[in-house]
């Protein structure tokens, strides 16, 4: 991949949790050992233990959208999720050493 100028790869699944963590770990380890690519993940709100395992397996970056900084509006957009939990996960990702990307939906308060 490097010969083509590609430096990173993203594994994206959003909030679809059907793909088992054991398989994700295997893919991340394989990519890390077989390539020199930076591995970005966009896999939604995962358990703390899972994001820690993926970091140890070699993932470098995590993208997790926050939608809005307004907790009440967040509750209407994601009624099954809690604002503080998502914010906490973003902070935990940073503590683990991930390069973290996030953002808001344009037009929301």
C-alpha positions, 0 to 999 in steps of 0.5 A: 500500500505504501508504494501507492502513497496510501498511509492509512486505512479506516475500518468503519461500521458506525453503530453496527455492533454485529461484527464481533470484537474478536474479529476486529482485533484479528483484522487490526493485528493483521494490518499492523503486522503486515503493513505500515499503515495507520489504522483509523476506526469509526466503529461507534460507541464501543465498550471501554474494554473493547476500545482499549483492546483495539488500541493495544492491537495497534489501532491509531485513531478513533473517530466518534461524532458527538452531534451537539454539545447541547445535552437536551438536544443530544437526547432527542437525536440519540434517545438510547444514548447518553451525552455524558457517556459519549463524552466520557468515551471521547476522553477515554480514547484520548487517555488511551493514546488514540488520535481522536477526531469528533465533530458536530452536525452542521446546523445544530445548536 
